[in-house]
Amino acid sequence: MSARTPGPRSRAEYRRAQRSLVGGVDSPVRAFTAVGGTPVVFARGRGPYLWDVDGRRYLDLVGSWGAALLGHAAPAVVRAANRAARHGLSFGAPSPYETDLAERIRHAVPGVERLRFVNSGTEAVMSAVRVARGFTGRAKVLKFDGGYHGHSDGLLARAGSGVATQSLADSAGVPASIVAETLVAPYNDLEAVRRTFEAHPESVAAVVVEPIAANMNLVLPAPGFLEGLSRLCRAHGALLIADEVITGFRLRRGAIYTKLGARADLVTFGKVIGGGLPIGAYGGRAEVMEVLAPLGPVYQAGTLSGNPVVMAAGIATLDALGPEVYRRLERNADALVGRWARAARDLGVERFQLSRVGSMIGVFFGPSPPRSYTEAGQVERPRYRRFFHAMLEAGVYLPPSPLETTFLSAAMAPRDLDEAVEAGARALRTVG
Ligand SMILES: *Cc1c(COP(=O)(O)O)cnc(C)c1O
């Protein structure tokens, strides 16, 4: 599909990978199924850049799916992880590192009185759902169409981007009996939520929601949606789980649901709080979280959970996140969106929608910015494909899927912004 990218070494590495790794990847979206062509294989990263195995440099607008908020190999984070590693990689026993990171999260998120660390966002949401079920004594969980909460069985129903681009409405290997406990409503549709509650009285343990939906392109909550959701949960005795695996500490120091009028009982984190290493966390009121063993009857454990290296990287990351970092991210993202939009207008490119929240950008080729998964489904895939490959040729790495979110890092300098704008303006000429 693309002429020059990737280079010969990337191609050879990807061929080699396919002989050992399923599909050559450890996570499906990396295989470029949604955009066609051969994945770029990367050798290293620094600041806002990645270099592939052919030595070619890319401005990275994926940032490990949002995890690399400070950019790649941020010196303070690498130093902290190195320092911790010299004293042991994992104890499988308590260490002060865990409490240090937990205190930072607790102080930044008012609703979190107790939390627990795990090793991925998937584990965090899966465990939060288990806590909600243990606390309420109910079985059902309500999620939204196109909401992604990791790949645990019960949450893989209608789960957005990665699953959607593989054209799987669901996943094989998930028993119908498990998905039967999952209820699905359209995002931004309070009336549907109300009807669902009424159809399943006293059986919904939790509603799990991305306060800003970032796995079906970028979909903002309609005014009143999250407030209404909080109200309905309360009225029906269900817990509200805010899945902030993407949004937590990316948009502000803490969670975003508190700023959007929601009252969540449990909140999940991942991505940014590990500074680029594998992590997840979930927390909430002490009364709720204390159903967990060793205090309560809900079991959840992890051999490597809270290990010092990840905790140290997370602490160093959070310690770098002052208001000026978020202001810079906001300024850069706002400028990028404004200049891309102007380029599109000048070129007469139609049905090109940009949405933005902080440093998260939705690049959407379609009739209007999506408000639900159904609307996200109207994306004009061939146009995104052309845009993606033109950007890749120009050395800008975008998400290899039209339904993912684009992320800026705090490491971007003004010249990087110019580079992204100019590449975008050239790429827009090719999309039709
Ligand atoms: C990425 C993501 C997850 C899953 O996290 P992993 O670390 O990939 O398991 C869960 N929820 C949301 C909202 C996410 O974006």
The ligand as an SDF file (V2000), in Angstrom:
LIG
                    3D

 15 15  0  0  0  0  0  0  0  0999 V2000
   -6.3300    0.5800   27.6440 C   0  0  0  0  0  0  0  0  0  0  0  0
   -7.6190    0.5140   28.3730 C   0  0  0  0  0  0  0  0  0  0  0  0
   -7.9330   -0.5600   29.2190 C   0  0  0  0  0  0  0  0  0  0  0  0
   -7.0860   -1.8100   29.2890 C   0  0  0  0  0  0  0  0  0  0  0  0
   -5.8130   -1.5500   29.7870 O   0  0  0  0  0  0  0  0  0  0  0  0
   -4.6370   -2.6030   29.4540 P   0  0  0  0  0  0  0  0  0  0  0  0
   -3.4790   -2.0960   30.2490 O   0  0  0  0  0  0  0  0  0  0  0  0
   -4.4320   -2.5350   27.9760 O   0  0  0  0  0  0  0  0  0  0  0  0
   -5.0940   -3.9360   29.9000 O   0  0  0  0  0  0  0  0  0  0  0  0
   -9.0890   -0.4890   29.9760 C   0  0  0  0  0  0  0  0  0  0  0  0
   -9.8970    0.5800   29.8960 N   0  0  0  0  0  0  0  0  0  0  0  0
   -9.6270    1.6290   29.0940 C   0  0  0  0  0  0  0  0  0  0  0  0
  -10.5630    2.7950   29.0700 C   0  0  0  0  0  0  0  0  0  0  0  0
   -8.4930    1.6050   28.2870 C   0  0  0  0  0  0  0  0  0  0  0  0
   -8.2600    2.6100   27.4450 O   0  0  0  0  0  0  0  0  0  0  0  0
  1  2  1  0
  2  3  1  0
  2 14  2  0
  3  4  1  0
  3 10  2  0
  4  5  1  0
  5  6  1  0
  6  7  2  0
  6  8  1  0
  6  9  1  0
 10 11  1  0
 11 12  2  0
 12 13  1  0
 12 14  1  0
 14 15  1  0
M  END
$$$$
